[in-house]
Amino acid sequence: MRKVIAFLAAAGMTLAAGLPALAQDNTITIWSQFADQQPNQQKALRQIFEDYQAAHPDVKLNVRFWDKAELNPAFQAAMLAGGKGAPDIVYYETGQADWIKAGWVDNIHDTIDTSKILAGYDRNAFRDYGVPVYLLINMLFYNPEVFDKLGIKVPADNMFTEEQFDQVIKTCHAGGYSGLANAAGDRPYAGTYIPQYMLLSQFGADEYHAYWTGSKSWDNPEIRKLLETYIGWIKDGLYPSTYSSMGIDAFHLYFHTLQKSCMLALGNWYTARAFKSEDAGGQSPDFHFSFLYYPEMDGAVDPKGLITAFAGFLGEVSTGTHKDIVKDVLKFMQQPKYGAMWTQVTASPSALRYTPSDVPDSLKSDPEIAKWSWYWDEIAKVYADADYVEEQLPCGEFQDALTTVFNDSIPLGTMTLDEAIANLDAHLCPAN
Amino acid sequence: MSDLSANAPKKAMPRHRAGRASPLWIAAFLVPVFGYYLTFTVYPLAMTFFNTLFKSTPEGGQLITRFVGFGNYQRLFSDGIFLGNAVPNTLIWGLVGTVIDVVTAVLLALLIYFRLPLHNIFRVLWFTPVLLSGVIVGVVFRWVFNFDWGLLNACLRAVHLDMLAVDWLGRVDTPLMAVIAVHWWHSFGYSFVIVLAGLSAIPRELLEAAYIDGCTRRDAVFAIILPLLRPTLITVIVLSFIGKMRAFDVVWALTRGGPAHHSETVATYLQKRAFDPLLSGLDLGYPSTIAVVWFGVVVAGVLIFNYRASRAGMT
């Protein structure tokens, strides 16, 4: 009898020891951008995660969508606390290169199949650390109706010279419009598009990168002339009077609904906030804007350059658990059909390679997607011969100097040209 | 039968009945409180001081700490944004805001004290803004100050004062004023109730005697009430000043220290240096230095004020 009891006790203890393994929680926590203001991006990612869960019923993907301004500090705080409360997968952008240096995002070289990603990713600084979500292209939108009303004729090559561009700004301003809708109320980059493209047009990709990544001094006559031109455009009415206080949602409305500006300089992620219900702050599908190349500077080396970047990555957090499942999720996401789905649903190009046959049948005839087809036609028409230049990022202190000078001080008129150049030169990135 | 006479021998009382609690009981009540205080106040404060001597950054999954001595302090005292924007803005706010706060609190408390009609309703109304979250207040006033559709500019335009309808939060000369105004609206109720409590402690008989002697109400305020209110006013001034030195929520929600740092305060700058992806560099040493230096400034300010107040016989 005693032996029976002893055997049962031993068996029970063995079973109890094994129970935690059997009851292992296969929940993966994912933190992503694309808060409620960007429903299409949320929809696309949710579809991918739901498909994964359907294929793997033993795994639960717990997704939380954040506003970008809240996600980054929350993740930073969690990782500085040793990873407590941190997710297993995190969405990050090129501005978070520090996270890789900090060791917060794992090297998942074997998980990323660059053959499934658009050309150029094998040269990208993030190629071993995240699956890219979409391709960013910085474009110049314009309102054809306002141009018509003001008698502004767009050249055949969709590109104004710098003198013509100045005249466009003056005409818009005289007509009660701002040149651009861009405003820096809650974003640190709205004022950087124009000077960035002026540099690219004037000097070409290599020199542009040298200046914009803080590798080269800005104190020379060519830069001074270029910045004087930029300051002149601002004085002529390039930005709205509420440039410093208008936020990103408001300046989208300013362009597409209030139609108080002639143009808008922004990335193609414009569609995230614009291609949604008008009740939710989106634009009317009947508002057909078009595109321009940025102004051609005198003696331009690369007038048709378009800055592009792999934008947004999903990476494996170093303190996460279930890394085998995390890698599996990230591999799952790289299927061409999800690249096709992302492009169709969000109207922004996926970073994944796909062919028309990868577009799901359900999306081919979806009226919600079809109503934006004119957008792709315009891009194809205007930017057919664009020269795509890959973005390179500067070190943090120089990036902050660029923000201070071009996004804040010069548009506000609180910094002279000499002060601006001195500020930039004072924060050049250390040579590697 | 017990002997109740004075000569009866006294029974030896147990220690706890003699008015001294046992050490165990004392410890049982004090240890949790001290433990909480040490853990959540002393330790973080000590670590903040300690961190100022190091540059701590996460690298390769580890927190790498390098001793830099007073390097962070040297860096701070050549930091253009800290010295040129954050400190002056915070000091201006601390001085101007405190004066406006205290004057408003005294005036309104006097109105209540002298039984303004509907004073019971006003007493509640004037305190209500304090109950709101600073973030909510900042968000709401962000819309009030909006250039195109904000309430303030709409009112100005309605009375044909269009030239005054400016971009209150977008210019370089107005955002700090907006911050001071909004924070005043949010916080004056706190000073108001403290002053009102101080007024309530003044014996009414003093005023009645003064009135009988022909004192006017105005003379009563300046000759009797305000002098008796001095200790309360000292407290209100100190609390109001400290509050503005460390206020963060309203500024952050309203302007985030912008545009171009023109409404930057020490608190918002510290936040950016600690957590902004571009500025922080994930280093804890430099923001800790900002916190320690500003702690010293505020403590010094309060001590100097208290010293001068006591020298002037105000306490």
Interface residues (C-beta under 8 A of the other chain):
Chain A: N72 P73 Q76 A77 M79 L80 G95 Q96 D98 K101 A102 G103 W104 A184 G185 D186 P188 S241 T242 Y243 S244 S245 M246 S318 G396 E397 Q399 D400 T403 T404 D408 S409 L412 T414
Chain B: T57 P58 E59 G60 G61 Q62 L63 F145 N146 F147 D148 D167 W168 L169 G170 R171 V172 R256 G258 P259 A260 H261 H262 F275 D276 P277 L278 L279 S280 G281 L282 L284
